Amino acid sequence: MDEITLIGSRCGPFAPALKLLADEKIDVKPLINASFPLSEGLAAFEYAQTRGVMKVLLEMGEERKFVIPNFQSPI
C-alpha cells in the first residue's frame, strides 16, 4: 500500500480564527486560487506549486468550481 503524508502549517490562536470564519466576518474566498475535484489531485498539487498561488482546494465531487486561467496540467 502506498501512503502519503501531508504536512500543513498554521500559526496564531486557532479557536478565535474558527469563530471569525463561522461568523463570516472574514472573507477567505480571495485567498483561494483554484478548486479541483479529488480525481484531479495530482494536477491540483502541480498547480499549487505555481508562483503566487496561495490556496488550492480538493473537492470530493467531480466538478471544478474555480476557473484556472492558462493552467495546462502536465498529467
Stockholm file with secondary structure:
# STOCKHOLM 1.0

chainA/1-75         MDEITLIGSRCGPFAPALKLLADEKIDVKPLINASFPLSEGLAAFEYAQTRGVMKVLLEMGEERKFVIPNFQSPI
#=GR chainA/1-75 SS CCCCCCCCCCCSCHHHHHHHHHTTCSCCGGGEEEEEEGGGHHHHHHHHTSTTCCEEEEESSSCCCSCCTTCCCCC
#=GC SS_cons        CCCCCCCCCCCSCHHHHHHHHHTTCSCCGGGEEEEEEGGGHHHHHHHHTSTTCCEEEEESSSCCCSCCTTCCCCC
//
